[in-house]
Structures are given as structure tokens and as C-alpha cells.
């Protein structure tokens, strides 16, 4: 329904000005709920400050992009320089000047490709839209590949290709650290300035609680979830109830809401359209949290030849080229780590043997891919009679679901307690990876006791090889509910890539060092 300017019937009143072409078309419900002034821009939440805020937003955007570009330049330069200097050091003739000149030779091209591919991946977008470590890893691998192809096509000759994979390794380290430091520092400044986005969730299901938890876990600049609005019933989900949809205008104004998030997969379309109209009138953004079906659709494959367009949801397994890539990555990575960590493995083996009676390596039978059992290798952290006391300690279990965890387990040895705190007891599983029984990254294998307590939907995680580390280890580990941990497994399977595996491996190191959620 279009809006018409009121016409006063008095003859002395001049005719009204013609209507501006930009006036939006509103629904009758919207007009009833809010009086509209024709000379006001209805897209503005605070009209007097609009131009000022626009200028500030532009300044922030330019500052963000320039800062990230500068950090990436420093990271690429340091990566090339460190790679060349390291090669000089290996040959016993450190020449800083030659390494610096070599860096200058490659820097312009490497940085240009890096900036272009980073921009293509959205790595210069605003904080809430940047892909993070996964995007950095994937883009840097692309940079190395493009640089290698360009060098070969240009007829360049190299005694070795160390400059490419050496610079890549150091770039992964430097750029990740520089951007993490930038996010942390800018996040602290934004929070100190009160730049938290205030959001309200809308819906009826339990999905609201999960979305609220995920939003609050965004590092450094979390969204401030002030409460929820329901359609009819008011679910007890631990959040502050702000009323129903009828109260939306009051809530937006009183709570100074920046965005409304529809967190209900079954939210009615009619109400959703009306909600969007009512929020946009007040300059409030509306976003929709993904449902389970929208997450699964990434795995959908079109089935031709049907009278109705159908999409098939493939099982989350690694096959074909995906299996080849992941298995090759596992073999190369496990061999490298075994060689690198061999002195540490020998020291741990000796410490376990000397500190308590029994073998240094413990074989735990656990279901693997296809639920077939295998011997999962671990450094022994408990006394040899630990399994005999399992039933006596069930009442002290501190974990939820099928897991069994006790923070101060009396069966643990002194050395074993230290190994558990830093997850060093898991290192022998690198041998399981070589055997093809495990992967470097994947769902964690559970003991037989835990496996027997799983629900049927939990067991879909056994469609792939279990892993030494995974999203469990980098997402809080023992601090999460068991169902949350299983959901993390499914998210990993849906979004798997070599870049994601590398990201998880890199994030495992600080998670282990900080001992977050481990016991």
C-alpha cells in the first residue's frame, strides 16, 4: 500500500509537493504500528547522526583494510627472509645481507598475489565476516601454488623448491600470529569503547540457547545477547525473556538493539517477513541462524532424471581424491612428527617405566572406522589395576553423556597426571596413523565403556577414521557437553578440507599448552 500525503480541503492551502520517488512501500501492519513522516528517511535509526556515523564507518573500514594489508606485508617479508636466512644457516654461512636482497627480489610478486587472494577470500572484511585461520591457511597454500607455477612458466631454475614451502611454512606462522594479535588488540579497544553489538534472538525452540552460546563464544568482540523474543510460549532456556513479537518495537527502542537474529528453524515465513519490515523501519539488521538442514545442504548432490528436482545427502565419508589427499597428509605428517618428537617420546617412555610398575605403552581396544575395534596406543597414565576399579568410581564421574572423566582420578600416577594435563599420553597414536587405523585429525576414538553408552545418532561419527586431535581439542574439550562434542564431529565432517586439518593442528598446540579443559 503506497503512502499518500494528506490534503487539506481549505482553498487557501497550497497544493502539496509531489511525493519523492524513494518512499518505500510498507505493509498495512507497519503503517498501523508506526506513524510515518514523509520528510524522514525511514532507513535511518538516528537521523541526526546518520552522516557522522557514515563517515566514522568509512574511516573504520579504511583503517581496518590498511592495517591488515600492512600486517600481511610484514608477514610475507618476514616469511621469505626467515626462509632464506634459515637456508643460509643450514649451510653454515649466515649472510643477512644476501637473505635480505633475496627477500626484496621475491617480495613484490609474493605480496601482490597474497593480497589479491586474501581479498578474494574475504580476509579484509569486517571482523564478523572474516573466515579466520581456515581462510588464511587455504589462501597461503594457493599463493604458494600460484608462485610455483609462475616461476616454472617463466623459466626460473631452482636447485630445490625450498623457497616455496619454506616461505609457506613461515608465512603460516607469522601471518597467523600477526592477525591474531591484531584481532586481540582491536577487540580489546572495541570492547573498551563499548562497541559490542546488542542482539535479540527470536524463536521458540531450544535452538535459541545453542545460538546464544555460540554468539557469546566469538573471541575478543562478542555479540551481547540481551535476551529473546518468542512467538507464543516463553521457553525456559536460561535467557532473559523480552516478551513476544507484539513487543518488538518496544524492545528495539528500549534495549538499543543493533540486530535481530531469527534462531528458530521452524519460524513461520509470514511472521518473518513482517518482522523484517518492522526491524528495517528502525534501522535494525535482521539475520537468520542456519538450521540443521541448511548445514547439511553443503553435502547435497543433484540427482538428474527425476520428475521432481531432488538432492541427495551423501554420507560424510572420505572417498576418492578426498581420501587420497587426507591419507597422504596423514602419512607425511605422522612420519615428520615421529622424527621430530623422537627425543621427547624416548624421554616419556623412560619416565613412565621408571615411575611405576608396568608397560610404558598401554593398548586400549577402541572402535574405529566402521565400529571395528583396534588397539589405540597411549603412554600408560594409570596403575596397572585401573580397569578393575572402574565400576567403583562411576558415581564420581564429572562428565556428561557417554564420557567418563574425573578431575582427580585416584588411579592416575604422578607422571601420568602430568602427561594427561598436556595430552602427551596421546603421542604414540602417531603409530596408529602410520598403520592406517587413525588419522591426524578426526573424531576422537572412545573406549569400549563409553561406546556402549552411545545413542544411535552418535555412532555416525564412526563413518571415518578416528583422529588424534579434532574440534573437541580446540573447542573447550572437557568443558563441553557430550552432545556438543558430537555436534562438533559432524561439523568437522561436513566442512572437511586439508586447510581445516592444518588449522586444527595449529590450534591444538595452544589448546594443549594452556591445558584448556583437559584432565
Secondary structure, DSSP 8 states (H G I E B T S, - for coil): ----------TTS-------TT-----HHHHHHS---TTS-TT-SSGGGHHHHHHHHHHHHHHHHHHHHHHHHHHHHHHHHHHHHHHHHHTT---HHHHHHHHHHHHHHHHHHHHHHHHHTTTTS-GGG--THHHHHHHHHHHHHHHHHHHHHTT---S-SHHHHHHHHHHHHHHHHHHHHHHHHHHHHHHHTT---EEEEE-SSTHHHHHHHHHHTSSSS--EEEEEEESSS---SSS-EEEEGGGHHHHHHHTT-SEEEE--TT--HHHHHHHHHHHHHTT-EEEE---HHHHHGGGEEEETT-SS-EEEE--S---THHHHHHHHHHHHHHHHHHHHHHHHHHHHHHHHHHHSSS-SEEEEEEE-GGG-EEEEEEE--B-TTGGGGTGGGGGG--S-TT----TT-TTB-HHHHHHHHTTGGGTTHHHHHHHTSEEEESS---BHHHHTT--GGGGGGGGS-EEEE-HHHHTTGGGS-HHHHHHHHHHHHHT--HHHHHHHHHHHHHHHHTTTT--
